[in-house]
Structures are given as C-alpha cells and as structure tokens.
C-alpha cells in the first residue's frame, strides 16, 4: 500500500512539473507584433528644432547639434537590424512606416563642483515626435510626442570624480543609441 501511495505521489509531482514547464510564466522573447507586419521603412528623421526661439530660463540649455537627425535615422535602422523582429526595407516594400521629427536636443547640468561651481555632470536629452503607419492601409497605428532618449556623463575635466569620464561626442552617441533602442522596443511592443 505504501508503494502505491509513493508511486501516486511521484506521478502527481511529475505531472505537476510537466504542466508547470509547459505553461510557463508567459515570458517570451518574440515580438508582440501581429503576424502580417514583417518589414518597416524608417523615413529620414526631420529636424524641427526651433533655434530662432527666444531664450528664457526653462529652455536656456536647448542647443542645436548639426546632422543629429541623420545620426538618429541611421541608429534606428541599425537597431531594427539588430533586433530582428522587423526588417528595414524601401518604402515601396514596407508593411510599416516609421516617421520621426527631432524636436529638441538638450544638455542639462546635473552636478557642480563645490568650490568653483564648474559643471561636473551633464545629461544629454534628445526628444523626437514619432508616428507609426500601416503602409498598406495608410492607417496611423500610434503616435508619440516628446519621446525621449538620454545619457548622463561626467565631464573629462572633472578630476575629483571616481566615475567614468566621457567626452561629449560619446555621450551624444550613447543618447542616440538609447533613443533608438527605445523606439524599436516601443514599435515591437503590443500597441
């Protein structure tokens, strides 16, 4: 009788483990895109940064960086290639079209030295307006304004900091990469 109970418990535990393994927790590495979306065209980002605006305290850190919109377009395309859920193609062959506008580039100070009040840490913020279109039906799937990518870094002349010092060009590149990663993740998520 004891052997039968042990055998029953063993089989019940085995069934429980198999059921648990098959159902899992719902995590998947695949895209949440619908099956008929396989390709995307990334339209060149437009530069809509208004450098003619008057400066006031809330926007005194707004600046202009030439050709930033081109860098964003290249990084977003490369990120789609890296991700693999959507294949970047020419507009005529695309299932989806991503349109974007660079609307703001900021370099905000985060920390200062105590004695000289020099800036020791900055955050680069890049803001874009995005829209994703179904190319076949010419239907807007989603739109996102002031979508942000950023990167914080310590200045190279900050001698006292134990943190990694990064040149501004590298920080801008890292902020663009962060933006591209977020754009691709937002695209392949369930809308």
Backbone as JSON, one array per atom type, in Angstrom:
{
  "sequence": "XXXXXXXXXXXXXXXXXXXXXXXXXXXXXXXXXXXXXXXXXXXXXXXXXXXXXXXXXXXXXXXXXXXXXXXXXXXXXXXXXXXXXXXXXXXXXXXXXXXXXXXXXXXXXXXXXXXXXXXXXXXXXXXXXXXXXXXXXXXXXXXXXXXXXXXXXXXXXXXXXXXXXXXXXXXXXXXXXXXXXXXXXXXXXXX",
  "N": [[0.8, -1.19, 0.0], [1.95, 1.24, 0.79], [3.83, 1.52, -1.21], [2.21, 2.04, -3.4], [1.1, 4.54, -2.76], [3.39, 6.13, -2.71], [4.15, 5.84, -5.4], [1.93, 7.02, -6.62], [2.16, 9.68, -5.61], [4.63, 10.35, -6.74], [4.04, 10.24, -9.51], [2.05, 12.24, -9.59], [3.53, 14.49, -8.83], [5.3, 14.57, -10.96], [3.52, 15.06, -13.11], [2.62, 17.58, -12.32], [5.03, 19.1, -12.51], [5.57, 18.86, -15.28], [3.3, 20.12, -16.35], [3.6, 22.7, -15.29], [6.03, 23.44, -16.5], [5.27, 23.47, -19.19], [3.28, 25.45, -19.32], [4.5, 27.74, -18.26], [5.54, 31.13, -17.36], [4.62, 33.0, -19.04], [6.47, 34.63, -20.26], [8.16, 35.77, -23.11], [10.49, 35.92, -25.83], [9.82, 36.78, -28.26], [8.34, 39.02, -30.68], [5.57, 41.25, -30.07], [4.17, 41.94, -32.24], [1.64, 41.88, -34.76], [1.06, 39.17, -37.0], [1.16, 39.9, -39.76], [2.92, 41.99, -40.09], [6.04, 42.45, -41.1], [8.07, 43.94, -42.21], [9.67, 47.18, -42.25], [9.79, 50.62, -43.02], [11.95, 53.21, -42.39], [11.49, 56.43, -42.35], [13.51, 59.23, -43.23], [14.51, 61.09, -40.43], [13.24, 64.27, -39.56], [14.53, 67.54, -38.96], [13.25, 69.49, -36.62], [13.96, 71.33, -34.75], [13.65, 74.36, -33.22], [15.58, 76.95, -33.57], [15.31, 79.62, -33.49], [13.84, 80.58, -31.44], [13.25, 82.69, -28.6], [15.42, 82.86, -25.78], [14.78, 81.67, -22.56], [14.53, 81.07, -19.01], [13.6, 78.39, -18.72], [14.34, 77.07, -21.03], [17.05, 77.46, -21.47], [19.08, 75.67, -21.85], [18.74, 74.48, -24.24], [20.05, 73.54, -27.28], [21.62, 73.43, -30.53], [22.51, 70.77, -32.62], [24.3, 69.97, -35.34], [23.28, 67.78, -37.99], [22.22, 65.79, -36.38], [19.73, 64.57, -36.7], [20.17, 62.89, -38.87], [21.98, 61.06, -37.78], [20.28, 59.89, -35.89], [18.38, 58.62, -37.54], [20.01, 56.69, -38.84], [20.89, 55.16, -36.63], [18.45, 54.15, -35.63], [17.6, 52.53, -37.77], [19.72, 50.68, -37.8], [19.28, 49.55, -35.3], [16.84, 48.24, -35.65], [17.73, 46.3, -37.43], [19.47, 44.89, -35.74], [17.67, 44.02, -33.75], [15.83, 42.36, -35.15], [13.09, 41.72, -35.37], [11.59, 43.26, -37.13], [12.22, 43.88, -40.51], [14.2, 46.3, -42.0], [13.31, 48.0, -44.93], [12.9, 49.31, -48.32], [10.56, 51.98, -48.95], [8.45, 51.24, -50.7], [8.18, 48.5, -50.37], [7.42, 48.07, -47.78], [5.7, 47.03, -44.79], [5.14, 48.55, -42.59], [5.53, 52.03, -41.74], [7.75, 54.2, -40.26], [7.76, 57.39, -39.02], [9.56, 60.29, -38.1], [10.45, 63.16, -36.11], [12.97, 65.31, -35.07], [12.75, 67.2, -32.26], [13.87, 68.45, -30.07], [17.0, 69.06, -28.53], [18.9, 68.74, -25.73], [21.27, 69.77, -23.26], [21.68, 69.28, -20.16], [22.85, 70.5, -17.05], [23.8, 68.51, -14.26], [25.27, 68.2, -11.9], [27.6, 70.06, -9.83], [30.9, 71.33, -9.05], [31.91, 71.96, -5.7], [33.55, 74.09, -4.87], [34.35, 75.7, -7.12], [32.14, 75.85, -8.69], [31.92, 74.69, -11.2], [30.52, 72.76, -13.84], [30.13, 69.34, -13.37], [28.77, 67.12, -14.16], [26.65, 66.15, -16.79], [23.48, 65.75, -18.51], [22.45, 64.45, -21.51], [19.67, 65.01, -23.44], [17.43, 63.88, -25.84], [14.74, 64.62, -27.81], [12.03, 63.4, -29.67], [9.33, 63.38, -32.06], [7.14, 60.83, -32.91], [5.56, 58.65, -35.3], [3.77, 55.79, -36.27], [2.87, 54.0, -39.07], [0.55, 51.96, -40.84], [1.48, 50.74, -43.8], [0.14, 49.58, -45.96], [-2.63, 50.07, -45.58], [-2.58, 52.73, -45.09], [-2.92, 53.76, -42.48], [-2.85, 55.25, -39.3], [-1.11, 53.83, -36.67], [0.04, 54.29, -34.14], [1.0, 57.2, -32.27], [3.49, 59.24, -30.89], [4.51, 61.87, -28.95], [7.27, 63.94, -28.01], [9.06, 61.87, -27.34], [11.68, 60.31, -25.65], [15.24, 59.98, -25.46], [18.18, 59.46, -23.55], [21.3, 60.28, -21.88], [23.58, 60.29, -19.24], [26.58, 61.87, -18.16], [29.92, 62.32, -16.9], [32.07, 65.14, -16.89], [35.15, 65.41, -18.74], [37.11, 67.08, -17.56], [36.68, 66.88, -14.89], [38.34, 66.26, -12.27], [38.22, 65.22, -9.66], [36.28, 63.25, -9.59], [35.38, 59.84, -9.23], [34.03, 58.46, -11.06], [33.38, 57.2, -14.4], [34.75, 59.07, -16.98], [33.51, 60.76, -19.79], [33.78, 61.82, -23.14], [31.96, 64.53, -24.73], [30.99, 63.97, -27.34], [30.86, 61.17, -27.37], [28.95, 60.81, -25.39], [26.7, 61.95, -26.63], [26.39, 60.18, -28.76], [25.79, 57.86, -27.27], [23.34, 58.66, -26.15], [21.78, 58.86, -28.45], [21.81, 56.17, -29.22], [20.4, 55.09, -27.04], [17.93, 56.29, -27.47], [17.27, 55.12, -29.98], [17.08, 52.41, -29.24], [14.86, 52.51, -27.5], [12.89, 53.39, -29.28], [12.65, 51.21, -31.07], [11.9, 49.16, -29.27], [9.44, 50.21, -28.44], [8.04, 50.05, -30.8], [7.83, 47.28, -31.35], [6.42, 46.33, -29.21], [3.2, 45.41, -27.82], [0.6, 47.35, -29.1]],
  "CA": [[0.0, 0.0, 0.0], [2.85, 2.39, 0.88], [4.45, 1.67, -2.53], [1.21, 2.65, -4.27], [0.99, 5.96, -2.4], [4.62, 6.76, -3.18], [4.08, 5.88, -6.86], [0.93, 8.03, -6.95], [2.76, 10.99, -5.34], [5.68, 10.55, -7.73], [3.37, 10.55, -10.77], [1.38, 13.52, -9.43], [4.57, 15.52, -8.85], [5.79, 14.62, -12.34], [2.5, 15.75, -13.92], [2.64, 18.98, -11.93], [6.22, 19.71, -13.09], [5.4, 18.94, -16.74], [2.29, 21.16, -16.6], [4.21, 23.98, -14.98], [7.03, 23.73, -17.53], [4.61, 23.77, -20.46], [2.54, 26.71, -19.27], [5.46, 28.81, -18.01], [5.02, 32.34, -16.74], [4.16, 33.9, -20.08], [7.57, 35.41, -20.81], [8.59, 35.36, -24.44], [11.44, 36.82, -26.46], [9.33, 37.15, -29.58], [7.66, 40.3, -30.78], [4.13, 41.29, -29.87], [3.6, 42.41, -33.5], [0.74, 40.99, -35.45], [1.77, 38.35, -37.97], [1.32, 40.43, -41.1], [3.93, 43.04, -40.09], [7.38, 41.86, -41.12], [9.05, 44.89, -42.71], [9.45, 48.57, -41.86], [10.56, 51.68, -43.66], [12.22, 54.31, -41.48], [11.64, 57.68, -43.1], [14.55, 60.08, -42.62], [14.02, 61.99, -39.39], [13.3, 65.68, -39.91], [14.99, 68.4, -37.88], [12.26, 70.53, -36.3], [14.44, 72.11, -33.62], [13.47, 75.78, -33.5], [16.71, 77.68, -32.97], [15.01, 81.05, -33.52], [13.09, 80.95, -30.25], [13.93, 83.45, -27.57], [15.88, 82.07, -24.65], [14.29, 82.01, -21.23], [15.13, 80.18, -18.02], [13.2, 76.98, -18.87], [14.95, 76.43, -22.19], [18.38, 78.01, -21.72], [20.03, 74.6, -22.16], [18.44, 73.97, -25.57], [21.09, 73.87, -28.24], [21.46, 72.78, -31.83], [23.63, 69.9, -32.99], [24.13, 69.68, -36.77], [23.19, 66.42, -38.53], [21.77, 64.85, -35.37], [18.6, 63.82, -37.24], [20.74, 61.83, -39.71], [22.51, 60.04, -36.87], [19.14, 59.19, -35.3], [17.83, 57.74, -38.58], [20.94, 55.56, -39.03], [20.89, 54.31, -35.42], [17.16, 53.45, -35.55], [17.65, 51.46, -38.78], [20.66, 49.66, -37.3], [18.66, 48.87, -34.15], [15.87, 47.29, -36.22], [18.51, 45.17, -37.95], [19.96, 44.15, -34.58], [16.52, 43.41, -33.07], [15.42, 41.25, -36.0], [11.65, 41.5, -35.46], [11.15, 43.93, -38.34], [13.33, 44.07, -41.45], [14.16, 47.59, -42.69], [13.26, 47.89, -46.38], [12.48, 50.53, -49.01], [9.18, 52.33, -48.64], [7.51, 50.53, -51.56], [8.06, 47.11, -49.92], [7.25, 48.05, -46.32], [4.41, 46.82, -44.12], [5.01, 49.67, -41.65], [6.37, 53.21, -41.99], [8.02, 54.99, -39.06], [8.11, 58.78, -39.31], [10.03, 60.95, -36.89], [10.95, 64.54, -36.14], [13.77, 65.76, -33.94], [12.14, 68.45, -31.8], [14.67, 69.13, -29.06], [18.26, 68.5, -28.04], [19.26, 69.49, -24.53], [22.42, 69.38, -22.46], [21.33, 69.82, -18.85], [23.79, 70.22, -15.96], [23.23, 67.74, -13.14], [26.01, 68.45, -10.65], [28.65, 71.07, -9.9], [31.92, 71.27, -8.0], [31.5, 72.82, -4.58], [34.36, 75.3, -4.69], [34.42, 76.56, -8.31], [30.84, 75.79, -9.33], [32.0, 74.18, -12.57], [29.66, 71.61, -14.06], [30.87, 68.08, -13.37], [27.96, 66.07, -14.77], [25.59, 66.6, -17.69], [22.59, 64.76, -19.12], [22.02, 64.74, -22.86], [18.29, 64.59, -23.7], [17.01, 64.02, -27.22], [13.29, 64.45, -27.9], [11.5, 63.23, -31.03], [7.92, 63.03, -32.26], [7.1, 59.61, -33.72], [4.29, 58.07, -35.72], [3.91, 54.51, -36.96], [1.78, 53.87, -40.03], [0.36, 50.74, -41.63], [1.73, 51.21, -45.16], [-0.85, 49.03, -46.9], [-3.92, 50.7, -45.36], [-2.32, 54.14, -44.79], [-3.61, 53.97, -41.21], [-1.98, 55.56, -38.16], [-1.2, 52.81, -35.61], [0.27, 55.03, -32.91], [1.77, 58.44, -32.35], [4.1, 59.56, -29.59], [5.22, 63.15, -28.97], [8.31, 64.13, -26.99], [9.67, 60.59, -27.0], [12.98, 60.73, -25.14], [16.42, 59.16, -25.23], [19.09, 60.3, -22.79], [22.52, 59.7, -21.35], [24.27, 61.16, -18.29], [28.02, 61.65, -18.19], [30.78, 63.22, -16.16], [32.95, 65.88, -17.79], [36.55, 64.95, -18.69], [37.95, 67.91, -16.69], [36.29, 66.64, -13.51], [39.45, 65.49, -11.74], [37.9, 64.59, -8.38], [35.26, 62.2, -9.71], [35.84, 58.47, -9.42], [33.2, 57.89, -12.12], [33.96, 57.16, -15.74], [34.63, 60.34, -17.69], [33.15, 60.5, -21.17], [33.72, 63.02, -23.97], [30.59, 64.88, -25.1], [30.6, 63.27, -28.57], [30.49, 59.8, -26.98], [27.69, 60.91, -24.66], [25.64, 62.18, -27.61], [26.22, 58.9, -29.44], [25.09, 56.97, -26.34], [21.95, 59.13, -26.04], [21.11, 58.46, -29.7], [21.61, 54.72, -29.13], [19.32, 54.87, -26.09], [16.7, 56.66, -28.18], [16.99, 54.09, -30.99], [16.63, 51.2, -28.53], [13.51, 52.76, -27.01], [11.98, 53.46, -30.44], [12.42, 49.84, -31.55], [11.12, 48.46, -28.25], [8.07, 50.73, -28.48], [7.43, 49.57, -32.04], [7.53, 45.85, -31.35], [5.51, 46.02, -28.11], [1.78, 45.42, -28.18], [0.15, 48.74, -29.1]],
  "C": [[0.86, 1.26, 0.0], [3.52, 2.63, -0.47], [3.49, 2.36, -3.49], [1.08, 4.15, -4.01], [2.21, 6.7, -2.91], [4.62, 6.88, -4.71], [3.08, 6.95, -7.31], [1.49, 9.44, -6.74], [3.85, 11.33, -6.36], [5.08, 10.94, -9.08], [2.68, 11.92, -10.72], [2.39, 14.67, -9.49], [5.12, 15.66, -10.27], [4.82, 15.35, -13.26], [2.49, 17.25, -13.61], [3.84, 19.7, -12.56], [6.1, 19.87, -14.6], [4.41, 20.05, -17.09], [2.86, 22.54, -16.36], [5.23, 24.37, -16.05], [6.37, 24.11, -18.85], [3.87, 25.1, -20.44], [3.45, 27.89, -19.03], [4.81, 30.02, -17.37], [4.57, 33.35, -17.78], [5.26, 34.75, -20.69], [7.94, 34.87, -22.17], [9.59, 36.37, -24.97], [10.98, 37.24, -27.85], [8.56, 38.46, -29.51], [6.17, 40.16, -30.49], [3.42, 41.79, -31.13], [2.64, 41.39, -34.07], [1.49, 40.33, -36.59], [1.99, 38.95, -39.33], [2.28, 41.62, -41.18], [5.31, 42.42, -39.99], [8.47, 42.85, -41.52], [8.67, 46.3, -42.27], [10.34, 49.48, -42.69], [10.72, 52.79, -42.63], [12.46, 55.54, -42.33], [12.74, 58.51, -42.44], [13.93, 61.05, -41.61], [14.21, 63.44, -39.87], [13.77, 66.48, -38.71], [14.0, 69.53, -37.71], [12.66, 71.33, -35.07], [14.36, 73.58, -34.01], [14.57, 76.57, -32.8], [16.47, 79.19, -32.97], [14.24, 81.52, -32.3], [13.92, 81.79, -29.29], [14.32, 82.55, -26.42], [15.23, 82.59, -23.38], [14.75, 80.91, -20.29], [14.78, 78.7, -18.22], [13.88, 76.31, -20.05], [16.37, 76.92, -22.47], [19.42, 76.93, -22.05], [19.72, 73.95, -23.5], [19.55, 74.44, -26.5], [20.83, 73.12, -29.53], [22.71, 71.97, -32.12], [23.45, 69.5, -34.44], [24.16, 68.19, -37.07], [22.76, 65.38, -37.5], [20.62, 63.99, -35.89], [19.07, 62.68, -38.15], [21.3, 60.7, -38.86], [21.38, 59.22, -36.25], [18.57, 58.19, -36.3], [18.7, 56.49, -38.75], [20.89, 54.6, -37.84], [19.58, 53.52, -35.29], [17.14, 52.3, -36.55], [18.55, 50.34, -38.3], [20.06, 48.88, -36.13], [17.59, 47.89, -34.61], [16.6, 46.07, -36.79], [18.99, 44.28, -36.81], [18.84, 43.39, -33.89], [15.98, 42.22, -33.85], [13.92, 41.0, -36.11], [11.05, 42.14, -36.72], [12.36, 44.19, -39.23], [13.2, 45.43, -42.12], [14.24, 47.39, -44.2], [12.93, 49.25, -46.98], [10.99, 50.74, -48.8], [8.16, 51.53, -49.45], [7.24, 49.1, -51.09], [7.68, 46.97, -48.45], [5.81, 47.76, -45.9], [4.1, 48.0, -43.2], [5.92, 50.82, -42.09], [6.5, 53.97, -40.67], [8.46, 56.38, -39.49], [8.52, 59.45, -38.02], [10.53, 62.35, -37.15], [11.77, 64.79, -34.89], [13.23, 67.11, -33.5], [12.96, 69.17, -30.74], [15.92, 68.33, -28.72], [18.7, 69.37, -26.88], [20.51, 68.9, -23.88], [22.24, 70.04, -21.1], [22.4, 69.5, -17.82], [23.1, 69.49, -14.82], [23.95, 68.0, -11.83], [27.17, 69.4, -10.91], [29.71, 70.78, -8.84], [31.53, 72.26, -6.9], [32.29, 74.12, -4.53], [34.35, 76.23, -5.91], [33.11, 76.64, -9.07], [30.93, 75.47, -10.83], [31.09, 72.96, -12.68], [30.51, 70.36, -14.13], [30.09, 66.95, -14.03], [26.84, 66.7, -15.6], [24.68, 65.42, -18.06], [22.21, 65.28, -20.49], [20.6, 64.19, -23.01], [17.96, 64.87, -25.15], [15.52, 63.7, -27.29], [12.86, 64.37, -29.36], [9.99, 63.01, -30.97], [7.9, 61.86, -33.23], [5.68, 59.28, -34.14], [4.58, 56.81, -36.51], [2.66, 54.28, -37.79], [1.75, 52.48, -40.63], [0.45, 51.19, -43.08], [0.67, 50.75, -46.15], [-2.19, 49.76, -46.79], [-3.82, 52.21, -45.12], [-3.07, 54.57, -43.53], [-2.59, 54.23, -40.11], [-2.2, 54.51, -37.07], [-0.95, 53.43, -34.23], [1.1, 56.27, -33.19], [2.26, 58.78, -30.96], [4.87, 60.86, -29.74], [6.18, 63.23, -27.79], [8.85, 62.81, -26.45], [11.14, 60.87, -26.73], [14.01, 59.62, -25.12], [17.42, 60.03, -24.49], [20.32, 59.52, -22.35], [23.17, 60.72, -20.43], [25.76, 60.84, -18.29], [28.74, 62.7, -17.35], [31.75, 63.88, -17.13], [34.39, 65.39, -17.64], [37.43, 65.78, -17.77], [37.58, 67.79, -15.22], [37.32, 65.71, -12.87], [39.09, 64.7, -10.49], [36.96, 63.41, -8.49], [35.9, 60.84, -9.93], [35.05, 57.79, -10.54], [33.91, 57.96, -13.46], [33.7, 58.49, -16.44], [34.44, 60.04, -19.17], [33.19, 61.82, -21.95], [32.28, 63.27, -24.43], [30.13, 64.14, -26.35], [30.17, 61.83, -28.28], [29.17, 59.81, -26.24], [26.52, 61.12, -25.61], [25.35, 60.89, -28.36], [25.46, 57.91, -28.55], [23.63, 57.37, -26.16], [21.16, 58.75, -27.28], [20.85, 56.95, -29.7], [20.49, 54.37, -28.16], [17.97, 55.19, -26.74], [16.31, 55.59, -29.19], [16.47, 52.8, -30.34], [15.18, 51.36, -28.07], [12.49, 52.81, -28.15], [11.64, 52.05, -30.92], [11.59, 49.06, -30.54], [9.66, 48.92, -28.28], [7.33, 50.23, -29.71], [7.01, 48.12, -31.95], [6.68, 45.42, -30.15], [4.09, 45.96, -28.64], [1.28, 46.87, -28.07], [-1.1, 48.88, -28.33]]
}
